[in-house]
Amino acid sequence: MIIVKEEILKEINYDCPFCNKEHNIQVKKKISKAKIKDKLVEYEQIVYYCVEEDEDFVPSKIMDENLLKARDAYRASMGLLTSEEIKNIREIYGLTQKEFSHLLGWGDVTIGRYEKKLIQDETYDSVMRMIQTNPAYTLEMLKKHKEKFDSNRFEQIKENIKKVIKSQGNTIFKIQEIKNAYIEYDVESDFNGYKLIDIDKINAVIGYFAQYIKPLYKVKLMKLLWYTDALYFKRKGRSMTGLVYKHLPMGAVPIAYNELLYLPAVKVVEEFFDDFIAYKIYPNEEVNLSMFTLEEISVLDEIASYFKNFNTKEIVNYMHNEVAYLKTEIDQIIPYSLAKQLKNLE
């Protein structure tokens, strides 16, 4: 394990294993690196520090939490659901860990293990994502494994799923429309920033900006998405979301931009003015920072901080002076390679 950065969170009175007595112990957060399945990942871990002995130690419970954070960092880097995301999926339908396993036709403790320590393979991950994005499929799976539930519980879960179908039906339809709009970009290229479209990441990015930038309107959000992808591409050689952007009069705009506003992280409210309608973006759920790597959070923070006080006209005018906009024509796809000439955000 490699320590990258650390900070003191608080001090507590604790029975120190080095001094064999209770005294003040510093609780620190360290940004560390660890190798998981031959891949080096960065993650946050909590350690306790004895000032008297100048030594770190980690209580067993905290150690388990640290290991889970490292594994989740690996999962996020590999595009797999994190333990928290798996938990959120089953909670949407009001399922226990055992019930979620039964619904999927898996062993009793499979989901429990995924939420606590084990890393799922891509096949199991894709099945859980189907449950996440397609409640109609969830209902099919429940009926398929009906024998694993008593009759009362089966009916309760079925009603839970039906409620989700009613509440998310339009969202599911719009997500499919987004995927259809990107069918021509199913190969990594300069147009998608060498990354296939990632709906979950887009949802998280939109949710992030909705939570931290207020007020936030539709046009400004589209520019924030482009700047996020462009800056990340400039630094890492690939986009963060896989969105493809067109050169339009109001600046860079992602394909299927209207459909993006139906993603579950946000809600949109129409505001009527004398001669136009504005679309104001509000957060619909708490942003899940575990969706992001540390590099991604750094880019999001930088974009949010720089453009926070820009109004729509200002950010549009700013984007109009980017090389990526000046070197492309109306309705032309903006290649990510032009993001290498992105203006410095200073």
C-alpha positions as CSV (number, residue, x, y, z in Angstrom):
1,M,0.0,0.0,0.0
2,I,1.2,3.5,-0.9
3,I,0.1,6.6,1.0
4,V,-0.6,9.5,-1.3
5,K,-2.2,12.1,0.9
6,E,-3.6,12.4,4.4
7,E,-5.6,14.7,6.7
8,I,-6.8,14.7,10.3
9,L,-10.5,14.3,10.6
10,K,-10.9,14.4,14.4
11,E,-9.6,13.3,17.8
12,I,-11.2,10.7,19.9
13,N,-10.5,9.0,23.3
14,Y,-9.5,5.4,22.5
15,D,-7.8,2.5,24.2
16,C,-4.5,2.6,22.4
17,P,-2.9,-0.8,21.6
18,F,0.6,0.7,21.7
19,C,0.3,2.5,25.1
20,N,-2.2,0.1,26.7
21,K,-4.2,3.0,28.0
22,E,-7.0,5.4,26.9
23,H,-5.8,8.7,25.5
24,N,-6.5,11.0,22.6
25,I,-6.1,9.4,19.2
26,Q,-6.1,11.2,15.9
27,V,-8.5,9.8,13.2
28,K,-7.0,10.3,9.8
29,K,-8.2,10.0,6.3
30,K,-5.5,8.8,3.9
31,I,-5.7,8.7,0.1
32,S,-3.8,5.5,-0.6
33,K,-3.0,3.2,-3.4
34,A,-3.4,-0.6,-3.2
35,K,-3.2,-3.4,-5.7
36,I,-6.4,-5.3,-6.2
37,K,-6.4,-8.2,-8.7
38,D,-3.1,-6.9,-10.2
39,K,-4.5,-3.4,-10.7
40,L,-3.2,-0.4,-8.7
41,V,-6.2,1.7,-7.5
42,E,-6.5,4.9,-5.3
43,Y,-9.0,4.9,-2.4
44,E,-9.8,6.6,0.9
45,Q,-8.9,4.7,4.0
46,I,-9.4,5.6,7.7
47,V,-6.5,5.0,10.1
48,Y,-5.9,5.8,13.8
49,Y,-2.7,7.6,14.9
50,C,-1.0,7.4,18.3
51,V,0.9,10.7,18.7
52,E,2.9,9.3,21.7
53,E,4.3,6.4,19.7
54,D,4.1,8.0,16.3
55,E,2.4,5.0,14.9
56,D,-0.7,4.2,12.8
57,F,-3.1,1.4,13.6
58,V,-6.4,0.2,12.2
59,P,-9.1,-1.4,14.4
60,S,-10.5,-4.5,12.8
61,K,-13.9,-3.0,11.9
62,I,-12.3,0.0,10.3
63,M,-9.9,-2.4,8.4
64,D,-12.9,-4.2,6.9
65,E,-14.4,-0.8,5.8
66,N,-11.0,0.2,4.3
67,L,-10.8,-3.1,2.3
68,L,-14.3,-2.5,1.0
69,K,-13.4,1.0,-0.2
70,A,-10.3,-0.4,-2.0
71,R,-12.4,-3.1,-3.7
72,D,-15.1,-0.5,-4.6
73,A,-12.4,1.7,-6.1
74,Y,-11.3,-1.3,-8.2
75,R,-14.9,-2.0,-9.2
76,A,-15.5,1.6,-10.2
77,S,-12.3,1.6,-12.3
78,M,-13.5,-1.6,-14.1
79,G,-17.0,-0.3,-14.7
80,L,-18.5,-2.7,-12.2
81,L,-21.2,-1.9,-9.6
82,T,-19.9,-0.9,-6.3
83,S,-21.1,-2.5,-3.0
84,E,-23.2,0.6,-2.3
85,E,-24.8,0.6,-5.7
86,I,-25.7,-3.1,-5.3
87,K,-27.3,-2.2,-2.0
88,N,-29.2,0.7,-3.6
89,I,-30.6,-1.6,-6.3
90,R,-32.1,-4.1,-3.9
91,E,-33.4,-1.3,-1.7
92,I,-35.3,0.2,-4.6
93,Y,-37.4,-2.9,-4.6
94,G,-37.5,-3.4,-0.8
95,L,-35.4,-6.6,-0.9
96,T,-33.2,-8.1,1.7
97,Q,-29.8,-9.5,0.6
98,K,-31.2,-13.0,0.7
99,E,-34.3,-12.1,-1.2
100,F,-32.3,-10.3,-3.9
101,S,-30.2,-13.5,-4.3
102,H,-33.3,-15.6,-4.6
103,L,-34.9,-13.2,-7.1
104,L,-31.8,-13.7,-9.3
105,G,-31.7,-17.5,-8.7
106,W,-28.4,-17.3,-6.9
107,G,-27.2,-18.7,-3.6
108,D,-28.6,-17.4,-0.4
109,V,-25.5,-15.4,0.6
110,T,-24.2,-14.2,-2.9
111,I,-25.5,-10.6,-2.6
112,G,-24.4,-10.3,1.0
113,R,-20.9,-11.3,-0.1
114,Y,-20.9,-8.7,-2.9
115,E,-22.0,-6.0,-0.5
116,K,-19.3,-6.8,2.0
117,K,-16.2,-8.1,0.3
118,L,-16.3,-10.2,-2.9
119,I,-16.0,-8.6,-6.3
120,Q,-18.5,-9.8,-8.9
121,D,-17.5,-10.9,-12.4
122,E,-18.9,-9.1,-15.5
123,T,-21.6,-11.7,-16.1
124,Y,-23.1,-11.3,-12.6
125,D,-22.7,-7.5,-12.8
126,S,-24.6,-7.3,-16.1
127,V,-27.5,-9.2,-14.6
128,M,-27.7,-6.9,-11.6
129,R,-27.6,-3.9,-13.9
130,M,-30.6,-5.3,-15.8
131,I,-32.4,-5.3,-12.4
132,Q,-31.3,-1.7,-11.9
133,T,-32.4,-0.4,-15.3
134,N,-35.3,-2.6,-16.2
135,P,-38.0,-3.2,-13.5
136,A,-40.1,-5.2,-16.1
137,Y,-37.2,-7.7,-16.2
138,T,-37.1,-7.7,-12.4
139,L,-40.8,-8.7,-12.4
140,E,-40.0,-11.5,-14.8
141,M,-37.2,-12.8,-12.6
142,L,-39.5,-12.7,-9.5
143,K,-42.1,-14.8,-11.3
144,K,-39.4,-17.2,-12.6
145,H,-38.2,-17.8,-9.0
146,K,-41.6,-17.6,-7.3
147,E,-41.0,-20.8,-5.4
148,K,-38.3,-19.2,-3.4
149,F,-40.7,-16.8,-1.7
150,D,-43.7,-17.4,0.6
151,S,-47.0,-16.2,-1.0
152,N,-47.3,-13.0,1.1
153,R,-43.8,-11.9,0.5
154,F,-44.1,-12.6,-3.2
155,E,-47.1,-10.4,-3.5
156,Q,-45.4,-7.6,-1.5
157,I,-42.3,-7.6,-3.7
158,K,-44.5,-7.8,-6.8
159,E,-46.3,-4.6,-5.7
160,N,-43.0,-2.9,-5.0
161,I,-41.8,-3.7,-8.5
162,K,-45.0,-2.5,-10.1
163,K,-44.6,0.9,-8.2
164,V,-41.1,1.2,-9.6
165,I,-42.4,0.4,-13.1
166,K,-45.0,3.2,-12.8
167,S,-42.6,5.7,-11.4
168,Q,-39.6,4.9,-13.8
169,G,-41.4,3.9,-16.9
170,N,-40.7,7.2,-18.8
171,T,-37.1,7.2,-17.6
172,I,-36.5,3.7,-18.9
173,F,-38.0,4.7,-22.3
174,K,-35.7,7.7,-22.5
175,I,-32.6,5.7,-21.5
176,Q,-33.4,3.4,-24.4
177,E,-33.8,6.4,-26.7
178,I,-30.3,7.6,-25.6
179,K,-28.8,4.2,-26.4
180,N,-30.5,4.2,-29.8
181,A,-29.2,7.7,-30.6
182,Y,-25.6,6.4,-29.9
183,I,-25.9,3.2,-31.9
184,E,-23.6,4.7,-34.5
185,Y,-20.9,5.3,-31.9
186,D,-20.6,1.7,-30.6
187,V,-16.8,1.7,-31.3
188,E,-14.3,3.8,-29.3
189,S,-13.2,6.8,-31.4
190,D,-12.2,10.4,-31.4
191,F,-15.9,11.3,-31.5
192,N,-16.8,9.7,-28.2
193,G,-13.4,10.3,-26.6
194,Y,-12.4,6.6,-26.9
195,K,-15.1,5.6,-24.4
196,L,-18.5,4.0,-25.0
197,I,-21.4,5.8,-23.6
198,D,-21.8,5.3,-19.9
199,I,-25.4,6.1,-18.8
200,D,-24.7,5.6,-15.1
201,K,-21.7,8.0,-15.2
202,I,-23.7,10.6,-17.1
203,N,-26.5,10.4,-14.6
204,A,-24.0,10.8,-11.7
205,V,-22.2,13.8,-13.5
206,I,-25.6,15.5,-14.1
207,G,-26.6,14.9,-10.5
208,Y,-23.3,16.3,-9.3
209,F,-23.8,19.6,-11.1
210,A,-27.4,19.8,-10.1
211,Q,-26.4,19.4,-6.4
212,Y,-23.5,21.8,-6.4
213,I,-24.4,24.6,-8.9
214,K,-27.5,26.7,-8.2
215,P,-29.3,27.9,-10.1
216,L,-28.6,25.5,-13.0
217,Y,-30.4,25.7,-16.3
218,K,-30.4,23.3,-19.3
219,V,-28.1,25.2,-21.6
220,K,-25.5,25.8,-18.9
221,L,-25.6,22.1,-17.9
222,M,-24.8,21.0,-21.5
223,K,-21.7,23.2,-21.5
224,L,-20.7,21.8,-18.2
225,L,-20.9,18.3,-19.6
226,W,-18.7,19.3,-22.5
227,Y,-16.1,21.0,-20.4
228,T,-16.1,18.0,-18.0
229,D,-15.4,15.5,-20.8
230,A,-13.0,17.9,-22.6
231,L,-10.9,18.5,-19.6
232,Y,-10.8,14.9,-18.6
233,F,-9.8,13.9,-22.1
234,K,-7.1,16.5,-22.1
235,R,-5.6,15.0,-19.0
236,K,-6.4,11.3,-19.4
237,G,-6.8,10.7,-23.2
238,R,-10.4,9.6,-22.9
239,S,-13.7,11.1,-22.1
240,M,-15.4,10.7,-18.8
241,T,-18.9,9.9,-20.0
242,G,-18.7,8.7,-23.7
243,L,-21.0,11.5,-24.8
244,V,-20.7,12.7,-28.4
245,Y,-21.0,16.5,-28.9
246,K,-22.3,18.5,-31.8
247,H,-21.4,22.1,-32.8
248,L,-24.7,24.0,-32.4
249,P,-25.4,27.8,-32.2
250,M,-25.4,27.7,-28.4
251,G,-22.1,25.8,-28.2
252,A,-21.2,22.1,-27.8
253,V,-24.3,20.0,-27.1
254,P,-24.4,16.2,-26.6
255,I,-26.4,14.0,-28.8
256,A,-29.8,13.2,-27.2
257,Y,-29.5,16.2,-24.9
258,N,-33.2,16.4,-24.3
259,E,-33.4,12.8,-23.2
260,L,-30.5,13.2,-20.7
261,L,-32.8,15.4,-18.6
262,Y,-35.0,12.4,-17.9
263,L,-32.2,10.6,-16.1
264,P,-33.2,9.9,-12.4
265,A,-30.5,12.1,-10.8
266,V,-32.4,15.3,-11.6
267,K,-35.8,16.8,-12.1
268,V,-36.6,19.6,-14.5
269,V,-39.0,22.5,-13.9
270,E,-40.2,24.8,-16.6
271,E,-39.9,28.5,-15.9
272,F,-42.0,30.8,-18.1
273,F,-40.7,34.3,-19.1
274,D,-42.2,36.9,-21.5
275,D,-40.8,35.4,-24.7
276,F,-39.2,32.1,-23.8
277,I,-39.2,29.0,-21.5
278,A,-36.2,28.1,-19.4
279,Y,-35.6,24.6,-18.0
280,K,-34.3,24.7,-14.4
281,I,-32.4,21.6,-13.1
282,Y,-32.9,20.4,-9.6
283,P,-31.2,17.4,-7.9
284,N,-33.5,14.5,-7.5
285,E,-31.3,12.3,-5.3
286,E,-28.0,12.5,-3.3
287,V,-25.0,12.3,-5.6
288,N,-23.1,9.1,-5.3
289,L,-19.5,10.0,-5.2
290,S,-18.4,6.4,-5.2
291,M,-19.3,6.5,-8.9
292,F,-16.2,8.6,-9.5
293,T,-12.5,8.0,-9.4
294,L,-10.4,10.6,-7.6
295,E,-9.2,12.0,-10.9
296,E,-12.9,12.4,-12.0
297,I,-13.8,14.1,-8.8
298,S,-10.9,16.5,-9.3
299,V,-12.1,17.4,-12.8
300,L,-15.7,17.9,-11.6
301,D,-14.7,20.1,-8.7
302,E,-12.5,22.2,-11.0
303,I,-15.3,22.7,-13.6
304,A,-17.9,23.4,-11.0
305,S,-15.7,25.9,-9.2
306,Y,-14.7,27.8,-12.3
307,F,-18.1,28.0,-14.0
308,K,-20.2,28.3,-10.8
309,N,-21.0,32.0,-11.2
310,F,-21.3,32.0,-15.0
311,N,-24.8,32.7,-16.3
312,T,-26.0,31.0,-19.5
313,K,-24.9,33.7,-21.9
314,E,-21.4,34.0,-20.3
315,I,-20.7,30.3,-20.5
316,V,-22.0,30.1,-24.1
317,N,-19.8,33.0,-25.1
318,Y,-16.8,31.5,-23.3
319,M,-17.3,28.2,-25.2
320,H,-17.6,30.0,-28.5
321,N,-14.0,31.0,-28.2
322,E,-12.7,27.5,-27.7
323,V,-10.6,26.0,-30.5
324,A,-12.9,23.0,-30.6
325,Y,-15.8,25.3,-31.5
326,L,-13.9,27.6,-33.9
327,K,-12.5,24.7,-35.9
328,T,-15.9,23.0,-36.4
329,E,-19.0,23.9,-38.3
330,I,-22.7,23.9,-37.4
331,D,-24.1,20.3,-36.9
332,Q,-20.6,18.9,-37.1
333,I,-19.4,16.4,-34.5
334,I,-16.7,18.0,-32.3
335,P,-13.7,15.6,-32.2
336,Y,-12.2,15.1,-28.7
337,S,-8.7,15.6,-30.1
338,L,-9.5,19.3,-30.3
339,A,-9.9,19.3,-26.5
340,K,-6.1,19.1,-26.2
341,Q,-6.2,22.9,-27.0
342,L,-8.7,23.6,-24.3
343,K,-8.3,27.0,-22.6
344,N,-6.8,27.0,-19.2
345,L,-9.4,27.4,-16.5
346,E,-7.7,30.1,-14.5
